[in-house]
Amino acid sequence: MKNTHSFHIPVMGIGFTIDTPLKVAQYGMDSVISLVDDILLEKLRKMYSEKFEVPYHEISDKIEDFRAKRITSYLNLISDLAGKKFEELKNVSTEKSEELFNYISMLPDGSKIKAEFEKLTSKELDFSKVKNWVSNNLSMGAIDVNIMTKVDKDNYIKDEKLPVEFNDAHAALRGFANSKLNSSVVLSAGMNPRLYAYMSQFNDFFPDENGAFKKRIILKVSDYRSALIQGKFLAKKGLWVSEYRIESGLNCGGHAFATEGYLLGPVLAEFKAHRDELQKTIYSVLSQELLNQNKAIPKQELNFEITAQGGVGTFEEHEFLMKHYNLDSVGWGSPFLLVPEATTVDKDTLSKLAKAEESDLYLSDISPLGVPFNNLKDNTKDAEKQVRIDKGRPGSSCPKKFVAMNKEFKETGVCTASREYQHFKIKALKDQELSPEDYQNQYNKIIEKSCTCVGLGTSALLAYGLDTKTEGEGVSVCPGPNMAYYSKVMSLKNMTDHIYGRDNMVSRTDRPNLFIKELDIYIDFLKNKLAEARVSMNKKEEKYLLNFTKNMKAGVAYYQSLFNDVKNEFVDIKASVLSELFKGELTLNEIQLEIESLTIKA
């Protein structure tokens, strides 16, 4: 069945979309829950059980496999509650038709369902007819889940290491696999071969003879090569990727996984050009493996969806991506943080996000995972961190330990944002004979790390007035650069009207085109990498920088050709976009010359 909507709401942080399906699935909108924090999921399960008078039995951390069991129980509850809301919406009567009209009104204007409904209700309302039509034509949005594959900490009971299937990502996967959901797991943050192999232990991930799945796999990727490698790896386990979700390397929220200078447009063009080849290559590997495993081989070849996300901000951009690259859906993330009907954000953070401008949004090094992380200046988690630094006690108490994976000082692993790690690291730094300047630089890098695995979930606790004694009240938030162009809290109707071109929620007139914004962010990223390498560039850095610049120049040439060729799209901004691309080209030429001159000196 074709998607009801042409957008999806990606995972945001840990807590911001923790219950989004319960808010939007009844309107046919797909969204994604993060499975990082089972402690948070358990608190919300208790809250929702009490609210909807569902029996609640605590799953304590003293029982075996508590993490997977908490995740299964939470997902089952959200599935039941969202399903009940959808059934109520379909149960049309005179008194209860408002929700149905909301569903229809938010659909895209070209929607076949919308046209049929309007025709059906244009004359006198026959509720029995409407009810029958609704039952056959409306579908619920997907309740998908996200697993960051690298957040796969080993777990211990006392000092005894548990088997690998009790690692965090493995347990999260099992929690989803054992749930009643018929939906997808989004695998993000790169490849985890052990986790991928483990997926093949669950029958729900395999197709039946009709090509239907109970559980599907969505792979979040930022380039074609990664999709091909990971898709084939999974196919060799008998697993099919049902969607390749392409995300801009840097023009996105959360962690930013920079490509080697591959820009979004050229990446999408490569997927479009090689879509059939990708399908055939991976399907031939899959069908052979299903045969080897004596599993059902679908009667017809399997297909996949291709979607994209990262920095999309106008109806024109949305439509262009959909049509030009033959996409199945476009992800809208950061703007939804300003939609309380869709996401869960506390009032203080909501206000900060609405006021945020470009200078308030920056790519930071605060993440304990060591990956660049989109951050909002003056967030309360960083303020909390600074108070401890000022007291001479840097580092977090690390109450949840989800990213306690550094084994430099301890075999069981510690988090680089923790007080324990930073204490050891600073002590080791003092033992080195460094100049005051070098010491300060190294010290600043150590204390910069922030306790994001707690901070990214706390907003949900504050929004619902739940206990934060363990977590504290500091909130981390990770919007993409696109957040700067939205400056008011919106309703769900406002947001869908904006996506579909019926309204405009961007109050500023100076918002750059998404491709230009990404180009600028990549140029800044490249300049910072060059600055780091200037001191003493080695052969590896030289190769990386030259390759990065070459790929970006190819991207600029692609965009120049694209914007020269478009006839009916981006008419009012075409000249300014081409001007910005010319400037970008000049900057990249200068960067290339500098890299080459540094190489000669070296």
C-alpha positions as CSV (number, residue, x, y, z in Angstrom):
1,M,0.0,0.0,0.0
2,K,1.4,3.4,-1.0
3,N,2.2,5.7,2.0
4,T,-0.7,7.8,3.2
5,H,1.7,10.8,3.6
6,S,4.8,11.7,1.6
7,F,6.8,12.6,4.8
8,H,7.9,10.7,7.8
9,I,9.1,11.9,11.2
10,P,12.6,10.5,11.9
11,V,13.9,9.7,15.4
12,M,15.0,12.8,17.3
13,G,17.3,12.5,20.3
14,I,16.3,9.9,22.8
15,G,13.1,11.3,24.3
16,F,11.8,13.8,21.8
17,T,10.0,11.1,19.7
18,I,9.6,8.6,22.4
19,D,5.8,8.6,22.2
20,T,5.3,10.4,18.8
21,P,3.4,7.4,17.3
22,L,0.8,7.7,20.0
23,K,0.3,11.3,18.9
24,V,0.4,10.9,15.1
25,A,0.0,7.3,14.0
26,Q,-3.8,7.6,14.0
27,Y,-3.4,10.2,11.2
28,G,-1.5,7.8,9.0
29,M,1.9,9.4,9.8
30,D,5.0,7.3,10.2
31,S,7.4,8.0,13.1
32,V,10.3,6.5,15.0
33,I,11.0,5.7,18.6
34,S,14.6,5.6,20.0
35,L,15.4,2.4,21.9
36,V,18.5,3.7,23.7
37,D,17.0,4.3,27.1
38,D,15.0,1.4,28.6
39,I,14.8,3.3,32.0
40,L,13.0,6.2,30.3
41,L,10.7,3.7,28.4
42,E,9.8,2.0,31.7
43,K,8.9,5.4,33.3
44,L,6.7,6.3,30.4
45,R,5.0,2.8,30.3
46,K,4.1,3.3,34.0
47,M,2.7,6.8,33.2
48,Y,0.7,5.7,30.2
49,S,-0.6,2.6,32.0
50,E,-1.9,4.8,34.8
51,K,-3.4,7.3,32.4
52,F,-5.2,4.8,30.3
53,E,-6.0,2.4,33.2
54,V,-4.0,-0.5,31.9
55,P,-2.5,-2.9,34.4
56,Y,1.2,-2.2,35.1
57,H,3.7,-4.6,36.5
58,E,7.2,-3.1,37.0
59,I,10.1,-4.7,35.1
60,S,12.9,-4.2,37.6
61,D,16.6,-4.2,36.6
62,K,17.0,-7.2,38.9
63,I,15.3,-9.6,36.6
64,E,17.0,-11.4,33.7
65,D,17.0,-9.7,30.3
66,F,15.2,-6.7,31.8
67,R,16.3,-4.3,29.0
68,A,14.7,-6.4,26.2
69,K,11.6,-7.0,28.3
70,R,11.1,-3.3,29.1
71,I,11.4,-2.5,25.4
72,T,8.9,-5.2,24.3
73,S,6.4,-4.1,27.0
74,Y,6.6,-0.4,26.1
75,L,6.3,-1.1,22.3
76,N,3.3,-3.4,22.9
77,L,1.6,-0.7,25.1
78,I,2.2,2.0,22.4
79,S,0.9,-0.4,19.7
80,D,-2.3,-1.1,21.7
81,L,-3.0,2.5,22.6
82,A,-2.2,3.9,19.1
83,G,-4.3,1.1,17.6
84,K,-7.2,2.0,19.9
85,K,-7.0,5.7,18.9
86,F,-7.1,4.7,15.2
87,E,-10.1,2.4,15.7
88,E,-12.0,5.2,17.5
89,L,-11.2,7.5,14.6
90,K,-12.6,5.0,12.2
91,N,-15.8,4.5,14.3
92,V,-17.5,7.4,12.7
93,S,-20.7,8.9,14.1
94,T,-22.3,12.4,14.3
95,E,-20.5,13.1,17.6
96,K,-17.2,11.5,16.7
97,S,-16.2,12.7,13.2
98,E,-13.8,15.6,14.1
99,E,-10.8,13.3,14.3
100,L,-11.6,11.7,10.9
101,F,-11.9,15.2,9.3
102,N,-8.5,16.1,10.9
103,Y,-7.0,12.9,9.3
104,I,-8.4,13.9,5.8
105,S,-7.6,17.6,6.1
106,M,-3.9,16.9,6.7
107,L,-3.5,14.7,3.7
108,P,-1.6,16.1,0.6
109,D,-4.0,17.8,-1.8
110,G,-3.3,15.4,-4.6
111,S,-4.2,12.4,-2.4
112,K,-6.6,9.9,-4.0
113,I,-8.0,9.1,-0.6
114,K,-8.8,12.8,0.0
115,A,-10.5,13.2,-3.3
116,E,-12.7,10.1,-2.7
117,F,-13.6,11.2,0.7
118,E,-14.6,14.6,-0.5
119,K,-16.8,13.1,-3.2
120,L,-18.4,10.7,-0.7
121,T,-19.2,13.5,1.8
122,S,-20.1,16.2,-0.7
123,K,-23.8,15.3,-0.5
124,E,-25.8,14.2,2.5
125,L,-23.6,12.4,5.1
126,D,-24.4,8.7,5.3
127,F,-22.4,7.6,8.3
128,S,-22.7,3.8,7.6
129,K,-21.3,4.4,4.0
130,V,-18.5,6.6,5.4
131,K,-17.7,4.1,8.1
132,N,-17.4,1.3,5.5
133,W,-15.3,3.4,3.2
134,V,-13.0,4.5,6.1
135,S,-12.5,0.9,7.2
136,N,-11.3,-0.1,3.7
137,N,-9.2,3.0,2.8
138,L,-7.6,4.6,5.8
139,S,-4.4,3.1,7.3
140,M,-2.5,3.8,10.5
141,G,1.1,5.3,10.5
142,A,4.0,3.0,11.2
143,I,5.4,2.7,14.7
144,D,9.1,2.3,13.8
145,V,12.1,2.0,16.1
146,N,15.7,3.2,15.9
147,I,18.8,1.4,17.1
148,M,22.2,3.1,16.9
149,T,24.2,0.1,16.0
150,K,27.4,1.2,17.7
151,V,25.7,1.9,21.0
152,D,26.2,-1.7,21.9
153,K,27.8,-1.7,25.3
154,D,28.9,-5.0,26.9
155,N,26.9,-5.7,30.1
156,Y,28.0,-7.4,33.3
157,I,26.5,-9.0,36.4
158,K,28.9,-8.0,39.2
159,D,32.3,-8.6,37.4
160,E,31.0,-11.4,35.1
161,K,30.6,-10.4,31.5
162,L,27.3,-11.4,30.0
163,P,27.1,-13.1,26.5
164,V,27.0,-10.8,23.5
165,E,23.3,-11.1,23.0
166,F,22.9,-9.1,26.3
167,N,24.8,-6.1,24.8
168,D,22.7,-3.0,24.7
169,A,21.9,-2.9,20.9
170,H,21.4,-6.7,20.8
171,A,18.9,-6.5,23.7
172,A,17.1,-3.6,22.0
173,L,16.8,-5.6,18.8
174,R,15.4,-8.5,20.7
175,G,12.9,-6.2,22.5
176,F,11.6,-5.0,19.2
177,A,11.7,-8.5,17.6
178,N,9.6,-10.0,20.5
179,S,7.0,-7.1,20.3
180,K,3.7,-7.4,18.5
181,L,4.6,-4.5,16.2
182,N,4.4,-5.0,12.4
183,S,6.9,-2.3,11.5
184,S,10.5,-1.5,10.9
185,V,13.8,-1.1,12.8
186,V,15.9,1.8,11.5
187,L,19.6,0.8,11.8
188,S,21.8,3.9,12.1
189,A,25.4,5.0,12.8
190,G,27.1,2.4,10.6
191,M,27.7,-1.3,10.4
192,N,27.7,-3.7,13.3
193,P,28.4,-7.2,11.9
194,R,27.6,-9.0,15.1
195,L,24.3,-7.3,15.5
196,Y,23.4,-7.9,11.8
197,A,24.2,-11.6,12.2
198,Y,22.1,-11.7,15.3
199,M,19.0,-10.4,13.4
200,S,18.9,-13.6,11.4
201,Q,17.9,-15.5,14.6
202,F,14.4,-13.9,14.4
203,N,11.9,-15.3,11.9
204,D,9.9,-12.0,11.8
205,F,12.7,-10.4,9.7
206,F,12.4,-13.0,6.9
207,P,9.8,-12.7,4.0
208,D,7.0,-15.2,3.5
209,E,6.3,-16.6,0.0
210,N,4.2,-13.5,-0.8
211,G,7.1,-11.2,0.1
212,A,5.4,-9.9,3.2
213,F,7.4,-9.2,6.4
214,K,6.3,-8.9,10.0
215,K,9.4,-6.9,10.8
216,R,11.3,-4.8,8.2
217,I,14.8,-3.4,8.1
218,I,15.4,0.3,7.3
219,L,19.1,1.2,6.7
220,K,20.1,4.8,7.4
221,V,23.0,5.6,5.0
222,S,24.7,8.7,3.7
223,D,26.2,7.3,0.5
224,Y,25.5,4.6,-2.1
225,R,28.6,2.5,-1.4
226,S,27.6,2.1,2.2
227,A,24.1,0.9,1.1
228,L,25.5,-1.6,-1.3
229,I,28.0,-3.1,1.2
230,Q,25.5,-3.2,4.1
231,G,22.7,-4.4,1.9
232,K,24.8,-7.3,0.6
233,F,26.1,-8.2,4.1
234,L,22.5,-8.5,5.4
235,A,21.4,-10.4,2.3
236,K,24.1,-13.0,3.0
237,K,22.3,-13.6,6.3
238,G,19.0,-14.0,4.4
239,L,17.9,-10.5,5.4
240,W,16.3,-7.9,3.1
241,V,16.6,-4.1,3.5
242,S,13.1,-2.7,2.8
243,E,14.2,0.9,2.8
244,Y,17.4,2.8,2.3
245,R,17.0,6.1,4.3
246,I,19.5,8.6,2.9
247,E,20.5,11.3,5.3
248,S,22.6,14.3,4.7
249,G,26.0,13.8,6.3
250,L,26.0,17.2,8.1
251,N,22.8,19.0,7.4
252,C,20.8,17.0,9.9
253,G,20.0,16.8,13.6
254,G,21.7,14.6,16.2
255,H,25.1,13.0,15.4
256,A,26.6,14.1,12.1
257,F,28.4,11.4,10.2
258,A,30.2,13.4,7.5
259,T,30.8,11.7,4.2
260,E,34.1,12.2,2.4
261,G,32.6,15.3,0.8
262,Y,29.7,13.6,-0.9
263,L,26.8,16.0,-1.0
264,L,23.1,15.0,-0.8
265,G,22.1,15.8,-4.4
266,P,24.8,13.7,-6.1
267,V,24.2,10.9,-3.6
268,L,20.5,10.8,-4.4
269,A,21.3,10.9,-8.2
270,E,23.5,7.9,-7.7
271,F,20.7,6.0,-6.0
272,K,18.3,7.0,-8.7
273,A,20.7,5.8,-11.5
274,H,21.6,2.5,-9.8
275,R,18.3,1.7,-8.1
276,D,17.5,-1.3,-10.4
277,E,21.1,-2.6,-10.2
278,L,21.1,-2.3,-6.4
279,Q,17.9,-4.3,-6.2
280,K,19.0,-7.0,-8.6
281,T,22.5,-7.4,-7.1
282,I,21.2,-7.7,-3.5
283,Y,18.1,-9.8,-4.4
284,S,20.3,-12.4,-6.2
285,V,22.4,-12.7,-3.0
286,L,19.3,-12.9,-0.8
287,S,17.5,-15.6,-2.9
288,Q,20.5,-17.8,-2.9
289,E,20.9,-17.5,0.9
290,L,17.1,-18.2,1.5
291,L,17.6,-21.3,-0.7
292,N,20.6,-22.4,1.4
293,Q,18.6,-21.9,4.6
294,N,15.5,-23.8,3.3
295,K,13.4,-20.7,3.8
296,A,10.5,-19.4,1.7
297,I,11.6,-17.6,-1.4
298,P,9.1,-14.9,-2.4
299,K,7.1,-15.6,-5.6
300,Q,8.1,-12.2,-6.9
301,E,11.3,-10.2,-6.5
302,L,11.4,-8.0,-3.5
303,N,11.6,-4.2,-3.8
304,F,12.7,-1.5,-1.5
305,E,11.8,2.2,-0.8
306,I,14.3,5.0,-1.1
307,T,13.8,8.0,1.2
308,A,15.8,11.0,2.1
309,Q,16.1,13.5,5.1
310,G,18.3,16.3,6.3
311,G,17.6,20.0,6.0
312,V,14.4,20.0,3.9
313,G,12.4,23.1,4.8
314,T,9.9,24.1,2.1
315,F,7.1,22.5,0.0
316,E,9.1,23.2,-3.1
317,E,12.2,21.4,-1.8
318,H,10.0,18.5,-0.6
319,E,8.3,18.1,-4.0
320,F,11.5,18.5,-5.9
321,L,13.2,15.7,-4.0
322,M,10.1,13.4,-4.4
323,K,9.8,13.9,-8.1
324,H,13.3,14.5,-9.3
325,Y,14.9,11.6,-7.4
326,N,11.8,9.3,-7.4
327,L,11.7,9.1,-3.6
328,D,9.0,7.3,-1.6
329,S,9.1,9.7,1.3
330,V,11.0,12.7,2.7
331,G,11.9,13.0,6.4
332,W,11.1,16.2,8.3
333,G,12.9,16.3,11.6
334,S,13.9,19.4,13.5
335,P,10.8,21.6,12.6
336,F,8.7,19.0,14.4
337,L,10.4,19.8,17.7
338,L,8.2,22.9,17.6
339,V,5.0,20.8,17.3
340,P,3.9,19.7,20.8
341,E,1.1,17.6,19.2
342,A,3.8,15.5,17.6
343,T,7.0,15.5,19.8
344,T,7.7,15.7,23.5
345,V,9.7,18.8,24.5
346,D,9.7,20.6,27.8
347,K,8.5,24.3,27.8
348,D,11.9,25.8,28.5
349,T,13.6,23.9,25.7
350,L,10.7,24.6,23.3
351,S,11.2,28.4,24.0
352,K,14.9,28.1,23.4
353,L,14.4,26.2,20.1
354,A,11.8,28.8,18.8
355,K,14.3,31.6,19.5
356,A,17.4,29.8,18.0
357,E,19.2,31.5,15.2
358,E,22.1,30.2,13.0
359,S,24.7,31.3,15.6
360,D,23.0,29.3,18.3
361,L,23.2,26.0,16.4
362,Y,26.6,24.5,15.9
363,L,28.5,21.3,15.3
364,S,30.1,20.3,18.6
365,D,32.5,17.7,20.1
366,I,30.3,17.2,23.2
367,S,29.2,13.6,22.3
368,P,30.9,10.8,24.3
369,L,30.7,8.7,21.1
370,G,33.4,10.9,19.6
371,V,31.2,11.8,16.6
372,P,30.4,15.5,15.7
373,F,27.1,16.4,17.4
374,N,24.6,19.1,16.5
375,N,24.1,21.3,19.6
376,L,22.1,24.2,20.8
377,K,24.1,26.9,22.7
378,D,23.1,27.6,26.3
379,N,21.2,24.3,26.7
380,T,20.7,23.4,30.3
381,K,22.8,20.2,30.2
382,D,25.8,22.1,29.1
383,A,25.1,24.7,31.8
384,E,24.9,21.9,34.4
385,K,28.3,20.6,33.1
386,Q,29.9,24.1,33.4
387,V,28.8,24.3,37.1
388,R,30.8,21.1,37.8
389,I,33.8,22.4,35.9
390,D,33.7,25.7,37.8
391,K,33.7,23.7,41.1
392,G,36.8,21.8,40.0
393,R,34.8,18.6,39.6
394,P,34.3,18.1,35.9
395,G,32.4,15.1,34.5
396,S,29.0,13.5,35.0
397,S,28.0,11.0,37.7
398,C,27.0,8.8,34.7
399,P,23.7,7.4,36.1
400,K,22.7,5.5,33.0
401,K,26.0,4.3,31.5
402,F,24.5,3.7,28.0
403,V,27.7,4.9,26.3
404,A,30.2,3.6,29.0
405,M,32.3,2.0,26.3
406,N,35.8,3.4,26.7
407,K,38.2,0.7,28.0
408,E,41.3,2.9,28.5
409,F,41.1,2.7,32.3
410,K,38.7,0.0,33.0
411,E,37.8,-3.3,31.3
412,T,34.1,-2.9,32.0
413,G,34.1,0.4,30.2
414,V,33.5,4.0,31.3
415,C,31.9,7.0,29.5
416,T,34.2,9.8,28.4
417,A,31.7,12.3,29.8
418,S,31.9,10.7,33.2
419,R,33.6,12.1,36.3
420,E,35.5,8.8,36.7
421,Y,37.0,9.0,33.2
422,Q,37.8,12.7,33.2
423,H,39.5,12.3,36.7
424,F,41.8,9.6,35.3
425,K,42.4,11.5,32.1
426,I,43.3,14.8,33.8
427,K,45.5,13.0,36.2
428,A,47.4,11.4,33.3
429,L,47.6,14.8,31.6
430,K,49.2,16.4,34.7
431,D,51.9,13.7,34.6
432,Q,53.0,14.8,31.1
433,E,55.4,17.7,30.7
434,L,53.2,20.0,28.6
435,S,53.4,23.8,28.0
436,P,50.5,25.7,29.8
437,E,48.9,26.2,26.4
438,D,49.1,22.6,25.3
439,Y,47.8,21.5,28.7
440,Q,44.8,23.8,28.5
441,N,44.0,22.7,25.0
442,Q,44.1,19.0,26.0
443,Y,42.2,19.7,29.3
444,N,39.4,21.5,27.3
445,K,39.0,18.6,25.0
446,I,38.5,16.2,28.0
447,I,36.0,18.3,29.8
448,E,34.0,19.2,26.7
449,K,32.2,15.9,26.6
450,S,28.6,16.1,27.9
451,C,26.3,13.5,29.4
452,T,24.0,13.3,26.3
453,C,22.6,9.8,26.9
454,V,20.8,11.3,29.9
455,G,20.3,14.8,28.6
456,L,18.6,13.7,25.4
457,G,15.8,11.9,27.4
458,T,15.2,14.3,30.3
459,S,13.0,16.7,28.3
460,A,10.3,14.0,28.2
461,L,10.4,13.6,32.0
462,L,10.1,17.4,32.5
463,A,7.3,17.7,29.9
464,Y,5.3,15.1,31.8
465,G,6.2,16.2,35.3
466,L,8.0,12.9,36.0
467,D,10.7,12.3,38.6
468,T,14.2,13.5,37.5
469,K,16.0,12.8,40.8
470,T,18.4,10.3,39.1
471,E,18.8,12.3,35.9
472,G,18.9,15.9,37.1
473,E,17.0,18.6,35.1
474,G,19.6,19.4,32.4
475,V,18.4,18.9,28.9
476,S,20.6,18.2,25.8
477,V,18.9,19.0,22.5
478,C,20.3,18.3,19.0
479,P,18.4,20.2,16.3
480,G,19.7,20.4,12.7
481,P,20.8,23.8,11.3
482,N,17.3,24.1,9.6
483,M,15.9,24.9,13.1
484,A,17.1,28.5,12.7
485,Y,14.4,29.3,10.2
486,Y,11.4,28.3,12.3
487,S,10.5,30.6,15.1
488,K,7.1,29.7,16.5
489,V,5.4,26.8,18.2
490,M,3.1,25.1,15.6
491,S,0.1,22.8,15.6
492,L,0.2,19.5,13.7
493,K,-2.1,21.1,11.1
494,N,0.3,24.1,10.7
495,M,3.2,21.7,10.1
496,T,1.4,19.4,7.6
497,D,0.0,22.5,5.8
498,H,3.6,23.8,5.6
499,I,5.0,20.5,4.2
500,Y,2.3,20.4,1.5
501,G,2.4,24.0,0.5
502,R,-0.9,25.1,1.9
503,D,0.7,27.5,4.4
504,N,4.2,28.9,5.2
505,M,5.7,28.5,8.6
506,V,9.1,30.0,7.7
507,S,8.9,33.6,8.7
508,R,12.3,34.5,7.4
509,T,13.0,35.3,3.8
510,D,16.7,34.6,3.9
511,R,16.6,30.8,4.3
512,P,19.1,29.3,1.9
513,N,18.1,26.4,-0.4
514,L,18.8,23.0,1.3
515,F,21.6,22.1,-1.1
516,I,23.4,25.4,-0.6
517,K,23.0,25.2,3.2
518,E,24.6,21.7,3.1
519,L,27.4,22.9,0.8
520,D,28.2,25.8,3.3
521,I,28.3,23.4,6.2
522,Y,30.6,21.0,4.4
523,I,32.9,23.9,3.4
524,D,33.1,25.0,7.1
525,F,33.8,21.4,8.1
526,L,36.6,21.0,5.5
527,K,38.1,24.3,6.6
528,N,38.2,23.1,10.2
529,K,39.8,19.8,9.1
530,L,42.4,21.8,7.2
531,A,43.1,24.0,10.2
532,E,43.8,20.9,12.3
533,A,46.1,19.5,9.7
534,R,48.1,22.7,9.1
535,V,50.4,22.1,12.1
536,S,51.9,18.9,10.6
537,M,50.1,17.2,7.8
538,N,50.8,13.6,7.2
539,K,50.2,11.6,4.0
540,K,46.9,10.1,5.2
541,E,45.5,13.5,6.1
542,E,46.7,15.0,2.8
543,K,44.9,12.2,0.9
544,Y,41.7,12.6,2.9
545,L,41.6,16.4,2.4
546,L,42.3,16.2,-1.3
547,N,39.7,13.5,-1.8
548,F,37.2,15.4,0.3
549,T,37.8,18.6,-1.8
550,K,37.6,16.7,-5.1
551,N,34.2,15.1,-4.2
552,M,32.8,18.5,-3.1
553,K,34.0,20.1,-6.4
554,A,32.2,17.3,-8.3
555,G,29.1,18.0,-6.2
556,V,29.2,21.7,-7.0
557,A,29.6,20.9,-10.7
558,Y,26.6,18.6,-10.4
559,Y,24.5,21.3,-8.8
560,Q,25.5,23.9,-11.4
561,S,24.3,21.5,-14.1
562,L,21.1,20.7,-12.2
563,F,20.1,24.3,-11.5
564,N,21.0,25.4,-15.1
565,D,18.7,22.6,-16.4
566,V,15.6,23.1,-14.1
567,K,12.8,24.9,-15.8
568,N,9.8,25.1,-13.5
569,E,11.4,24.6,-10.1
570,F,13.3,27.1,-7.9
571,V,12.6,29.9,-10.5
572,D,12.8,32.8,-8.0
573,I,16.1,31.6,-6.4
574,K,17.9,30.1,-9.4
575,A,20.2,33.1,-10.0
576,S,21.2,33.4,-6.3
577,V,21.8,29.6,-6.1
578,L,24.1,29.7,-9.1
579,S,25.9,32.7,-7.7
580,E,26.4,30.8,-4.3
581,L,27.7,27.7,-6.2
582,F,30.2,29.9,-8.1
583,K,31.5,31.3,-4.7
584,G,31.6,27.7,-3.3
585,E,33.7,26.6,-6.4
586,L,36.2,29.5,-5.8
587,T,36.5,28.6,-2.1
588,L,37.1,24.9,-2.9
589,N,39.8,25.9,-5.5
590,E,41.5,28.0,-2.8
591,I,41.4,25.1,-0.3
592,Q,42.8,22.7,-2.8
593,L,45.7,25.1,-3.6
594,E,46.5,25.4,0.1
595,I,46.4,21.6,0.7
596,E,48.8,21.2,-2.2
597,S,51.1,24.0,-1.0
598,L,51.2,22.4,2.5
599,T,52.1,19.1,0.9
600,I,55.0,20.7,-1.0
601,K,56.4,22.2,2.2
602,A,56.0,18.9,4.0
